[in-house]
């Protein structure tokens, strides 16, 4: 229930000598004005009774209540119309693993307070959940409660009073030339050799590679038109719902043409054995992780103290190496399909060629006119 306006007025004493206060309010914008009288022996107790009732209205403790489970069901049904299947699957996983065990049995969603949300966050900290996981769980909770407020099922979103944990930025590990060569060399199946190479040398996302069709590759112009994304059994638009073009060089073109001549000849560049879309999870388990072990990259990364190297990190290799060779942040942003320039800048600006040299040069501009040995001028005292 959303209280958009309320006021309490004193109606004076009634015939029996008791004091009366009237509360008037609208449950939501445009709703019919409601009112209720409170009669007590004293003026103060009458006004306090009206205030107590109003407080309960604001906290959602009066009238019909909705269970947390029903609130989640409504929110999920709405999200199905706006989110990809893979995104909805990720929401369901967070609800099942983290949120439902804590809030799933609450019969009145309006009774969930900011202190309950804070307790939930502290419980996740005690369970050693990473900041990124806690942030995502709280973001989903916020979306659920905002849905309730928007539909006038709740008065407030209790997550707004809780400080959102800051997600830790993941280290970008850049494979060396020797590691990139080893990765290709130990991949025996031509299909996966081409898949891993194209991930490293075009920066396409995993789902974009698995949804890639030969008709999207223009060998004359040397470009790939990214139009489809395949994930969780669903073909959808690329991330950000925008297509883009990604260039590739002549050597990559030769590798692709050779792979096309030796492939099954279907519409997909990287089909499964049945000609349909390849399953990402199976690909990673059967091909990607064994290749990391055979190439020695897994052990080298562990020794260096970095997190495990994911298939998605091949995309970071692409951006990092290009920037190191002199490509601009703007060009890399367009090729990678980042919606915001700030995303590219935040992750890769420090890898731009000449980054430190540029800073040294600009720092030199600051110090150029400074005489470090100068002493203050002494003025004569009369």
N, C-alpha and C positions, 0 to 999 in steps of 0.2 A: 504494500500500500504506500503510495507516494503522496505525502502531505505537501501541497504546493502553497497553501495559505491557511492560516488559522488565527483565531482570536477569541479571547475570553472576556465576556462582559458581565458586570454585576446587575442583576435584575431586582435587587433590594430584598425586602422581607415579604414572605407570603402571609396568608391569613392566619396561619398558625404561629407566626413569629419566627420562622426559620429563614435563614439566608439562602438565596439562590443565585448561582452563576451559570451562565450559558456558554457552552463551547460550540463554535461553528468552524467547519473545515471542508475542504474539497479533497477527496482521495487522490485525484490526479487532475491534470490540466484539462479544463473543459467539462469536468464532472459536475453533477448537481450538488449544490451546497447542502451539507449535512449539519445537523445541530443536536445537542443533547444538554439537558438541564441537570444540575447537581445541587441538591438541597441538603444543608447541614445546619446544626444549631447555631454555629458562629460564622461570621463572615470569612474568617481566615480558613476554617476547615472546609467551607464550601469552595473557596477558590483553589485550595490545595487538592481537593478531589478532582476538579476539572483539570488541573495541571498534571496530576498523576495519570489520568485517562489519556491526555494528550501525549504524555511521555511514552505510554504503552503503544499508542498508535504509531508513533515515530519509530519505535523499536520493532514493530511488526508483531507484537504479542497479542493483538486482538484481531478478531475476524478470521476468515479462512486463511490457512497457512499452506504452503507447498513444501513437500519434502525435498531434501537435497537431491535424492535420486531422480525425482520427477523434474526438478530444475535442470539437472544435467541432461536428461533425455530431451527436453525441449531445446536446449542449447545445441546438442549434437545434431538434432534434426535440421536446425537452421544452418549449421556449419556445412552439412552435406551438400547444400546447394551452392556454396561459395568456395569450398576448399577441394584440393585434389584428394584422390583416394589415399595416397601415401601420407598426406598431412593428417587426414582423419584417423588413419591407422596409428600414427604417432600420438595423437591426442588420446586415443583409446588406451594405448599402452601406458601413458602417464596416469590416466584415470584409474586403470586397473592396478598398477604397481604402487603408486604413491598416494593418490588422493582418496580413492574409495575406502581403503582400510582405515582411514582416519575420520572421514566425514560421511561415508556411505550410509550409516544407520541413523543419521539425523532426520527426524520426522518433520522438523520445522527449520527450513533453511534460514529464516529470518532470525533465528536464535543464535546463529553463528556470529560471533563477535570478533573484533580486531584482536583481542587477546587469544582467541581460539586459533586464528591465523598465525599469530606470533608463536604460539605453542607448537603448531604444526611445523613451522620453519625451524624451531629449536630442536624438534624431534628429528628432523632430517639432518641437521648438523650433527646430532649425537650419533646418527646412523652413518656418518661420514659420507653423505651425499655431496658431490661436487657442487660448487656455486652455480655452474651452468644448469645442472639438473634442478636445483632449488628455484632458480630464476624461471625456468620453463614451467615448473609446477605452479608457481605463484601466478605466472602470466595466464595460464589456463584457468585457474581459479578466478582471477580477476575478470576474464571474459565471461565466465559462467554467471558471476554476480552482476556484472553489467547488463547481461541479458535479462536477468530478473528485474533489475531496476527499470530498464527500458520498457518492459511489458507491465510495469506497475505491480509486480508480484512481490517486490521487496522495496524497502525504503532506502537502504544504503548498501554500498559495496564495502565490506569490512577489510578488504585487502589494501585499500588506499591508505590505511593508517600504518601499514607495515613497510619498512624500508626494504626495497628490492635488492637482493644480493647482486654484487657486480660479478659478471661472468669473467673468468680468467681467460685472457687471450692465449690461444694455442701457438706454440712455437712453430715457425715455418722452417722445416728442414729441407735444404736444397741438395738434391743428389748431385754428386760430382760427375764429371764427364765419364770417369771410369765406372762409377756406379750405374749410370744410365746405360752404358755399353754392356755391362754385366747383366743388367735386367733383360735387355733384348737378347743377349747371347744364350742365356739359359732357358728362354721360353721356346720350347720345341714346336708347339702347334702354331702354324702360320697365322691362324685366325687370331689367337691371343697375342702373338707377337705384334701383329698389326694394330690390335686394340690398344695394347699398352703404349705402343709408339705414338699412335694418334692422340692418346690422352696427354702424353708428354709434350707433343709438338704442335698441338692446337689449343690445349686448355679446355676442351669440351668437358662438360660434366658427365658423370657416369650414365645418368638417364638419357642425356642427349646422344651419347655414343650408342647406347643400346636401342635407341629409337631412330638412328640414322639410316636413311635410304640412299641408294645410289643416285636416284633422281635429284637429290639435294646437293650433289657434288658437281661442280662446274670445273672440269679439268682445263678448259681453255683459259678461264680467268684465274684459276687457282684459288677457288673459294668454296667454302662449305656453307650452305644456307641452313641454319639451325631453326627447324620448324616444329619438331616433335620431341617429346620427352616421355620415356617409358619407365614406369616405376610401379611396384606393387600390382602388377597385372593390368595397368591402365596406361593408355596412350593419351597424353595431354599436351597442352602448349608448354613451351619452355618456361623456366622460372621468370617471373615478372610479366608473363603473358605477352612477351615481345619476341619476334624472330630477329635474327641478326646474321651477319655474314662474318666468317672467320677465314683468313687467308692461310694458305699452306705453300711450302716451297716446292721446287722441282723434284728434289729427292723424295719427299713425301709423296708427290704425285706418282713417281715411278713405283714406289712401294705399293701404293693403292691400286694402280693399274695391274700390277703383278698379282696382287691378292684377288682382284676381281676376276682375272683370267683363270685362277685356280679354285675359286669358290663355287658354291652350288649354283650361282647365277640367279638367285632370288632377288626380291626387292630390297631386303635388309642387308646392310653392309656386314653386320655381325649377328647372323641368325643362330638360334639354337639348332640342335641336330634335326629337329622336326620342321625346321624352316620358319618357326614362329619366333617371337621375341625371346631373347636370352634372359634368364632369371639372374638378377644381380647377386643375390645371396649365394647361389650355386657357383657362379663364376668366381666369386671371391674365395670361397672355401676350397674349390677344386683346382683353381689355377693361380690366382693372385697370391695367396699366402704361401703356397709351396715355392713359387718363384722367388719371393722375398727371402726364403730360407736358403734355397739353392745358390742364389747370387751372393749370399753373405751379407746382404744389406741389413737384414733384421738384426743380426748380431752387432754390426757396426753402429747402428742407431741406438741400440740398447746400451752399448759401451759409452756412447757419447752422451747418454743421459736424457735422450729425447723420448717423447711419447711414441707409441707404435706408429709406423708409417702406413697410412691408409691409401686405398686406391684414389680417393679424392685428392690426396696430397700431390699426385702427379700434375694436377691442375696448378698447384702452387709452384711446382718446378718450372712449368711453362712461363708463368708470370715473372718469376724471380730471375730466370736466365735472360729473358728478353730485356728486362730493365737493366740488368747488369751489362748487356751489350749495347745499351744506349737508346732503347725504345722509350717513348714518353709515357707517362702515367695515363694520359688521355687515350692514347692508342690501345694500351693494354686494357683499360676499362671497357672500351667498345668491344674488343675481341672476346673478353671474358663474360660480357653481359651483365656487369655490375649495374644495378639500378642507380647507384649514387657514386659520384666521383670520390666521396669521402671514404667509401668502403675500400676502394683500391688504394687510396692514399694511406689509410690507417694500417693496412696489412703490408704494403710493399714500398712505400716511399723511401724507407731507409736503404733499399736495395738498388735505387737508381744509380746508374753509372756516374761517378764523380761526386757522389753525395757528400762525402767528407771534404773533398777538394773544394766544392762550392761553399761549404760552411767555413772552411779555413780562409777562403778568399774574402768572404763577407765579414768575417771576424777581423781580417786585416784592415778593412775599411773603418772599423770602429777604433782600432788602435793606431791608425796611420798618423794622426795629428797629436798624439800623446807623447810627451817627453817624460820618460819614467824617472829621469834623474833631476828634473827641474825642482828647484827650491822656491818657496813662496817669496815674493818680493817684499823686502823689509822697508817699511815706510819710516821716514825720519820723524821723530817725536819732538815738537817744539817745547 
